[in-house]
Amino acid sequence: MRAIRRVWVTRAEPGAARTAARLNARGFEPVVAPLLAIRPLSPMIDLNGVEALAFTSVNGVEAFAALDGDRSLPVFTVGDATAQATREAGFTDVHTASGDVHALARLIAEARPGSILAPGAAGPAADLAALMSGTVEVRTLPVYEAVETGVPAPAGFDAVLVHSPRAARALAMHAWALDDRVAVAISAKAAEPLEDLPLREVRVATTPTDAALIEGLGEPGRRV
């Protein structure tokens, strides 16, 4: 049985640094080797007729905030970390679903804020506009894309954290390095691409948050 101490952090920066800090605080040794990198896009921003914004990631907040200076619209976010990022960007009317994209869809449906603009990833893991179809008009706007870095798998890691389905698919390129390792995925959808990999165990975080993902590792050094 392998004790979990060294943990491969696969998420893109700057999120990888935040995860590494949390791992250090819990007594783990983070090994930061991002499988993905965030590349900002430069779309035209048209807020005409938009009555609220919706964000499903911190990356979306940061990319949009760099493109547009308007902070007057109400904001709906998928979780608390994303809500905090919007406040730090200068938004003041912020509502968080404290959950996943389905919880965000329910929050927006209850509030019925009118036309929504959802800045986010090109090729997002979840389609908020489709979830809101027939209830609230949502227009998606790609403001960043996640691209594979091509970095090699690090040596000597015991477990790997998977923050998205896209990262899970990128991890498949490193199947040879995963034997007898434990993976913790942030959601069931992120766990799906891991099913055919030679991992000893795939765990799913109880909630789609970085804190719950790390909690899924258990105690550092404990053999599992």
C-alpha positions as CSV (number, residue, x, y, z in Angstrom):
1,M,0.0,0.0,0.0
2,R,1.3,3.5,-0.9
3,A,1.2,6.2,1.7
4,I,-0.1,9.6,0.3
5,R,2.3,12.4,0.8
6,R,3.5,13.8,-2.5
7,V,0.6,15.1,-4.5
8,W,0.7,16.0,-8.2
9,V,-1.2,19.3,-8.8
10,T,-2.3,19.3,-12.5
11,R,-4.5,22.4,-12.6
12,A,-3.4,25.5,-14.5
13,E,-1.8,28.5,-12.8
14,P,-2.6,30.7,-10.9
15,G,-4.9,28.1,-9.4
16,A,-2.2,25.6,-9.0
17,A,-0.3,27.8,-6.6
18,R,-3.4,28.2,-4.4
19,T,-3.9,24.4,-4.3
20,A,-0.2,23.9,-3.5
21,A,-0.5,26.3,-0.6
22,R,-3.6,24.4,0.8
23,L,-1.7,21.1,0.4
24,N,1.3,22.5,2.3
25,A,-1.0,23.7,5.1
26,R,-2.5,20.2,5.4
27,G,1.0,18.6,5.6
28,F,1.2,17.2,2.1
29,E,4.1,17.9,-0.4
30,P,2.7,19.4,-3.5
31,V,4.3,18.7,-6.9
32,V,3.1,21.4,-9.3
33,A,3.2,20.3,-12.9
34,P,0.1,21.8,-14.7
35,L,-1.3,19.8,-17.5
36,L,-3.2,22.9,-18.7
37,A,-2.4,26.6,-19.2
38,I,-4.9,29.4,-19.4
39,R,-4.7,31.5,-22.6
40,P,-6.8,34.7,-22.5
41,L,-8.9,35.5,-25.5
42,S,-9.9,39.0,-26.8
43,P,-13.6,39.0,-27.8
44,M,-15.6,42.1,-28.3
45,I,-17.5,43.0,-25.2
46,D,-21.1,44.1,-25.8
47,L,-23.2,44.7,-22.6
48,N,-26.1,46.2,-24.5
49,G,-29.2,44.6,-23.1
50,V,-27.3,42.5,-20.5
51,E,-28.8,42.7,-17.1
52,A,-26.5,40.4,-15.2
53,L,-23.3,38.4,-15.5
54,A,-22.7,34.7,-14.6
55,F,-19.3,33.1,-13.9
56,T,-18.5,29.4,-13.6
57,S,-14.8,29.8,-12.7
58,V,-12.2,32.2,-11.3
59,N,-10.4,32.1,-14.6
60,G,-13.5,33.5,-16.3
61,V,-13.7,36.3,-13.8
62,E,-10.1,37.3,-14.2
63,A,-10.2,37.1,-18.0
64,F,-13.4,39.2,-18.3
65,A,-12.2,41.7,-15.7
66,A,-9.1,42.4,-17.8
67,L,-11.3,43.1,-20.9
68,D,-14.0,45.3,-19.4
69,G,-14.1,47.9,-16.6
70,D,-17.9,47.9,-16.0
71,R,-18.6,46.7,-12.5
72,S,-22.2,47.9,-12.2
73,L,-24.0,44.6,-13.1
74,P,-25.2,42.0,-10.6
75,V,-23.2,38.8,-10.7
76,F,-24.1,35.2,-10.2
77,T,-21.3,32.7,-9.5
78,V,-21.1,29.0,-9.3
79,G,-19.2,28.9,-6.0
80,D,-17.7,30.9,-3.2
81,A,-14.2,31.1,-4.5
82,T,-15.5,32.5,-7.8
83,A,-17.7,34.9,-5.8
84,Q,-14.6,36.1,-3.9
85,A,-12.8,36.6,-7.2
86,T,-15.6,38.8,-8.5
87,R,-15.5,40.9,-5.3
88,E,-11.8,41.3,-5.6
89,A,-12.3,42.4,-9.2
90,G,-14.6,45.2,-8.0
91,F,-18.1,43.8,-8.3
92,T,-20.4,44.5,-5.4
93,D,-23.7,42.9,-6.2
94,V,-22.6,39.2,-6.0
95,H,-24.8,36.1,-5.6
96,T,-23.2,32.7,-5.1
97,A,-24.7,29.3,-5.7
98,S,-22.1,27.6,-3.4
99,G,-22.2,24.5,-5.6
100,D,-22.0,23.3,-9.2
101,V,-23.3,24.6,-12.5
102,H,-26.7,23.0,-11.8
103,A,-26.9,24.9,-8.5
104,L,-26.0,28.1,-10.4
105,A,-28.8,27.4,-12.9
106,R,-31.3,27.0,-10.1
107,L,-30.1,30.2,-8.4
108,I,-30.5,32.2,-11.7
109,A,-33.9,30.7,-12.4
110,E,-35.1,31.7,-9.0
111,A,-33.8,35.2,-9.3
112,R,-34.9,35.7,-12.9
113,P,-32.6,38.6,-13.5
114,G,-33.2,39.0,-17.2
115,S,-30.7,38.6,-20.0
116,I,-27.4,37.0,-18.7
117,L,-23.9,37.2,-20.2
118,A,-21.7,34.2,-19.1
119,P,-18.0,34.9,-19.8
120,G,-16.1,31.7,-19.5
121,A,-14.0,29.0,-21.3
122,A,-14.0,28.1,-24.9
123,G,-15.5,24.6,-24.9
124,P,-16.7,24.6,-21.3
125,A,-17.3,21.4,-19.3
126,A,-20.9,22.4,-18.6
127,D,-23.3,24.4,-20.8
128,L,-25.1,26.9,-18.6
129,A,-27.0,28.3,-21.6
130,A,-28.5,24.8,-22.3
131,L,-29.4,24.3,-18.7
132,M,-31.2,27.7,-18.6
133,S,-33.0,27.1,-21.9
134,G,-36.7,28.1,-21.7
135,T,-36.2,30.0,-18.4
136,V,-33.6,32.8,-18.6
137,E,-31.8,33.9,-21.7
138,V,-28.0,33.2,-21.3
139,R,-25.5,34.3,-23.9
140,T,-22.0,32.6,-23.5
141,L,-18.9,34.5,-24.3
142,P,-15.5,32.7,-24.5
143,V,-12.9,34.9,-22.7
144,Y,-10.2,32.2,-22.3
145,E,-9.2,28.8,-23.4
146,A,-7.3,26.0,-21.7
147,V,-4.5,24.5,-23.7
148,E,-2.4,21.4,-22.9
149,T,1.1,22.2,-21.7
150,G,2.7,18.9,-22.7
151,V,4.7,18.7,-19.5
152,P,6.0,15.3,-18.4
153,A,4.6,13.5,-15.4
154,P,6.6,14.3,-12.2
155,A,8.6,11.5,-10.5
156,G,7.7,10.0,-7.2
157,F,4.1,11.3,-6.6
158,D,1.6,9.3,-4.6
159,A,-1.7,10.9,-5.7
160,V,-3.0,13.3,-8.3
161,L,-5.6,16.0,-8.1
162,V,-7.9,16.5,-11.1
163,H,-9.8,19.8,-11.2
164,S,-11.7,19.3,-14.5
165,P,-12.8,16.9,-17.2
166,R,-10.3,18.6,-19.5
167,A,-7.4,17.9,-17.1
168,A,-8.6,14.3,-16.7
169,R,-8.4,13.8,-20.5
170,A,-4.9,15.3,-20.5
171,L,-3.9,13.0,-17.7
172,A,-4.7,10.0,-20.0
173,M,-1.5,10.9,-21.9
174,H,0.5,9.9,-18.8
175,A,-1.2,6.6,-18.1
176,W,2.2,4.9,-17.8
177,A,3.0,7.0,-14.7
178,L,-0.3,6.3,-12.8
179,D,0.1,2.7,-11.7
180,D,-0.8,2.2,-8.0
181,R,-1.6,5.9,-7.6
182,V,-4.7,7.5,-6.2
183,A,-6.6,10.2,-8.1
184,V,-9.1,12.6,-6.6
185,A,-11.5,14.3,-9.0
186,I,-13.5,17.4,-8.4
187,S,-16.7,15.9,-9.8
188,A,-18.1,12.7,-11.2
189,K,-17.8,14.2,-14.7
190,A,-14.1,14.8,-14.1
191,A,-13.7,11.3,-12.8
192,E,-15.2,9.7,-16.0
193,P,-12.1,9.9,-18.2
194,L,-10.0,8.3,-15.4
195,E,-12.0,5.0,-15.3
196,D,-9.8,3.2,-17.8
197,L,-6.5,4.4,-16.4
198,P,-4.2,2.1,-14.3
199,L,-5.0,4.0,-11.1
200,R,-5.4,2.0,-7.8
201,E,-8.3,4.2,-6.8
202,V,-10.4,7.1,-8.1
203,R,-12.1,9.2,-5.5
204,V,-14.6,12.1,-6.1
205,A,-14.7,15.2,-3.9
206,T,-17.9,15.5,-1.8
207,T,-18.4,19.0,-3.2
208,P,-16.8,20.7,-6.3
209,T,-14.3,22.8,-4.4
210,D,-10.6,22.8,-4.0
211,A,-10.9,22.2,-0.2
212,A,-13.1,19.1,-0.7
213,L,-10.7,17.8,-3.3
214,I,-7.8,18.0,-0.9
215,E,-10.0,16.5,1.9
216,G,-10.5,13.5,-0.4
217,L,-6.8,12.7,0.0
218,G,-7.3,11.8,3.7
219,E,-4.5,12.4,6.2
220,P,-0.9,12.8,4.9
221,G,1.3,9.8,5.2
222,R,-1.6,7.4,6.0
223,R,-1.4,4.1,4.0
224,V,-4.6,3.4,2.1
